[in-house]
């Protein structure tokens, strides 16, 4: 016997047919089982920090570097 609290999915608004619940369950399980592609670990081409003595002393308020 299953109760409302034991359900895997819950419809918040509207009425979902059993076929619709089965379809969304299959999609969610397929996405959960998919393994993400490993991205190659490389050396960054640019340093993650900047030298403050090389930056101008004033930046305009509309500057993208703000």
C-alpha positions in Angstrom: 0.0 0.0 0.0 1.5 3.3 -1.0 0.4 6.7 0.4 0.8 10.2 -1.0 4.0 10.7 0.9 5.6 7.5 -0.6 5.1 8.7 -4.2 8.2 9.4 -6.3 6.6 12.2 -8.2 3.8 14.6 -7.1 1.7 16.7 -9.5 1.4 20.2 -8.0 -1.1 21.6 -10.4 -3.4 19.9 -12.9 -3.9 16.3 -13.6 -1.2 14.2 -15.2 -2.0 10.9 -16.9 0.0 7.8 -16.0 1.7 7.9 -19.4 2.9 11.5 -18.8 4.3 10.6 -15.4 6.0 7.6 -16.9 7.5 9.7 -19.6 8.9 12.4 -17.2 10.2 9.6 -14.9 12.1 8.0 -17.8 13.6 11.4 -18.8 14.7 12.2 -15.3 16.2 8.7 -14.7 18.0 8.9 -18.1 19.5 12.3 -17.2 20.5 11.0 -13.7 22.2 8.0 -15.2 24.1 9.9 -17.9 27.8 10.4 -17.1 29.1 13.9 -17.7 31.9 14.2 -20.2 35.3 14.8 -18.6 36.8 18.0 -19.6 40.5 18.0 -20.1 42.4 19.7 -17.4 44.7 22.3 -19.0 46.9 25.1 -18.0 45.1 28.4 -18.2 46.6 30.8 -20.6 46.1 33.9 -18.5 46.7 34.4 -14.8 43.6 34.5 -12.6 45.0 37.6 -10.8 46.0 41.0 -12.0 48.8 43.4 -11.1 47.2 46.4 -9.6 50.2 48.6 -10.3 49.6 48.1 -14.1 46.0 49.3 -14.0 45.1 52.9 -14.4 44.2 54.7 -11.2 40.8 55.8 -12.4 38.0 53.8 -14.0 35.0 55.5 -15.4 31.7 54.6 -13.7 30.4 53.1 -16.9 33.5 51.0 -17.5 33.1 47.2 -18.0 36.1 46.6 -15.8 34.4 48.0 -12.7 
